Amino acid sequence: MGKQLHVISFDNPFPPNYGGVIDVYYKLKALFEAGIEINLHVFEYGRERSVELEQICSKVTYYPRRTFVNPFVGALPYIVSTRNDATLLQNLLKDEAPILFEGLHSCYFLGEPLLANRIKIVRMHNIEHDYYRKLEEVESNFFKKYFEMRILFHQTLISKQQQN
């Protein structure tokens, strides 16, 4: 077996027709062409499943996005807390391959103790902390401001995790 990599995507990257998924899809394609066996984990968010991904990935597993989560409960931002699935963790634990988290959205298991000895990489698609800080500065609606501040807090946690 060759080199393996788990990639956790916040959305289905095919077709590559908007921002973040363009980056994810062409990264997957380049990794495939470099001989990397990709175990792709996709959170479904309204896009059709894709047979095209099966041509460049060793395995593609889809997980439901839990959009019914109460955004006022818990320490994680909504975009993170809605992208978790126990089956994903089980699948990540099946081997020792490194894990690439695509975007802040996909980082639910970043600090998972069972994955403590794994190589983990977070690929931010935006300068998230600047983006949400600017939104928070101009927002007058308390609830929207609250969510933006929570995302900034989570960005701080990710930065600390990356330093360890």
Phi, psi and omega per residue, in radians:
M1 nan 2.411 -3.134
G2 -1.424 -2.853 3.111
K3 -1.227 2.408 -3.110
Q4 -2.074 2.732 3.095
L5 -2.636 2.306 2.957
H6 -1.546 2.326 3.048
V7 -2.144 2.155 3.098
I8 -1.822 2.017 -3.100
S9 -1.851 2.409 -3.129
F10 -1.216 -0.337 -3.107
D11 -2.729 2.899 3.092
N12 -1.174 2.091 -3.076
P13 -1.429 0.112 3.084
F14 -2.218 2.303 0.022
P15 -1.304 2.616 -3.137
P16 -1.393 1.376 -3.001
N17 -2.161 0.246 2.977
Y18 -2.726 2.639 3.093
G19 0.061 -1.752 -3.010
G20 -1.049 -0.648 -3.097
V21 -1.257 -0.438 3.042
I22 -1.060 -0.844 3.133
D23 -1.068 -0.802 -3.106
V24 -1.098 -0.851 -3.076
Y25 -1.059 -0.863 -3.083
Y26 -1.242 -0.425 3.006
K27 -1.194 -0.785 3.095
L28 -1.017 -0.780 -3.122
K29 -1.093 -0.752 3.130
A30 -1.161 -0.704 3.100
L31 -1.109 -0.731 3.091
F32 -1.042 -0.812 -3.133
E33 -1.140 -0.409 3.093
A34 -1.515 0.023 3.075
G35 1.557 0.268 3.123
I36 -1.497 2.322 3.040
E37 -1.489 2.063 -3.031
I38 -1.834 2.184 2.949
N39 -1.745 1.790 -3.066
L40 -1.625 2.284 3.102
H41 -2.038 2.083 -3.014
V42 -2.081 2.245 2.986
F43 -1.555 2.157 -3.101
E44 -1.331 2.331 -3.089
Y45 -2.542 0.869 3.040
G46 1.608 0.013 3.123
R47 -1.826 2.600 -3.131
E48 -1.132 2.589 3.008
R49 -1.147 2.699 -2.956
S50 -2.247 2.125 3.049
V51 -1.273 -0.402 3.127
E52 -1.057 -0.619 3.134
L53 -1.155 -0.549 3.138
E54 -1.179 -0.324 3.113
Q55 -1.365 -0.388 -3.111
I56 -2.034 -0.086 3.135
C57 -2.088 2.486 3.094
S58 -1.137 -0.643 3.137
K59 -2.616 2.437 3.057
V60 -2.170 2.147 3.123
T61 -2.114 2.304 -3.131
Y62 -1.838 2.495 3.133
Y63 -2.268 2.531 3.107
P64 -1.296 2.515 3.000
R65 -1.545 2.194 -3.055
R66 -1.523 1.343 -3.048
T67 -1.325 -0.088 3.120
F68 -1.466 0.021 3.137
V69 -1.085 2.381 3.091
N70 -1.249 2.041 -3.071
P71 -1.207 -0.182 -3.132
F72 -1.633 -0.096 -3.082
V73 -1.889 2.350 3.073
G74 1.702 2.880 -3.068
A75 -1.570 -0.265 -3.069
L76 -1.576 2.612 3.041
P77 -1.090 2.662 -3.135
Y78 -0.941 -0.761 -3.087
I79 -1.115 -0.381 3.099
V80 -1.605 -0.838 -3.046
S81 -1.148 -0.393 3.117
T82 -1.474 -0.106 3.133
R83 -2.025 1.189 3.056
N84 -2.459 2.601 -3.137
D85 -2.782 2.258 -3.121
A86 -1.042 -0.570 3.127
T87 -1.147 -0.616 3.081
L88 -1.048 -0.827 3.127
L89 -1.050 -0.775 3.108
Q90 -1.019 -0.735 -3.140
N91 -1.170 -0.652 3.110
L92 -1.165 -0.520 -3.104
L93 -1.424 -0.086 -3.101
K94 -1.254 -0.310 3.125
D95 -2.616 -3.038 -3.099
E96 -1.922 0.272 -3.091
A97 -1.108 2.583 3.069
P98 -1.058 2.788 -3.099
I99 -2.151 2.218 3.049
L100 -1.864 2.028 3.089
F101 -1.615 2.021 -3.121
E102 -1.538 1.784 3.095
G103 1.446 2.775 3.097
L104 -0.938 -0.641 -3.077
H105 -0.941 -0.616 -2.981
S106 -1.635 0.173 -2.972
C107 -1.576 0.323 -3.094
Y108 -0.952 -0.740 -3.078
F109 -1.672 0.232 -3.121
L110 -1.000 -0.765 -3.119
G111 -1.672 0.220 -3.105
E112 -1.068 2.128 -3.124
P113 -0.996 -0.578 3.139
L114 -1.171 -0.290 3.130
L115 -1.865 0.260 -3.018
A116 -1.018 -0.593 -3.084
N117 -1.615 0.130 -3.104
R118 -1.589 2.624 2.973
I119 -1.305 2.194 -3.125
K120 -2.261 2.342 3.137
I121 -2.208 2.345 3.058
V122 -1.923 2.134 3.083
R123 -1.822 1.851 3.115
M124 -1.399 2.385 -3.115
H125 -1.605 -0.322 3.063
N126 -2.384 2.975 2.950
I127 -1.461 1.393 -2.938
E128 -0.932 -0.789 -3.074
H129 -1.128 -0.657 3.084
D130 -1.193 -0.755 -3.130
Y131 -1.015 -0.886 -3.101
Y132 -1.287 -0.524 3.077
R133 -1.127 -0.748 3.119
K134 -1.147 -0.708 3.069
L135 -1.051 -0.757 -3.124
E136 -1.113 -0.654 -3.122
E137 -1.136 -0.644 -3.058
V138 -1.682 -0.160 -3.085
E139 -1.413 2.323 3.096
S140 -1.780 -0.359 3.136
N141 -1.279 2.125 -3.070
F142 -0.993 -0.779 -3.065
F143 -1.161 -0.727 3.088
K144 -1.140 -0.712 3.115
K145 -1.061 -0.718 3.129
Y146 -1.027 -0.815 -3.133
F147 -1.130 -0.696 -3.131
E148 -1.156 -0.654 3.102
M149 -1.173 -0.639 3.111
R150 -1.140 -0.674 3.113
I151 -1.148 -0.706 3.072
L152 -1.045 -0.728 3.110
F153 -1.060 -0.774 -3.139
H154 -1.134 -0.653 3.096
Q155 -1.038 -0.667 3.094
T156 -1.101 -0.729 3.113
L157 -1.088 -0.717 3.122
I158 -1.113 -0.739 3.125
S159 -1.050 -0.730 3.116
K160 -1.134 -0.707 3.124
Q161 -1.085 -0.702 -3.115
Q162 -1.180 -0.508 3.138
Q163 -1.291 -0.408 -3.113
N164 -1.390 nan nan
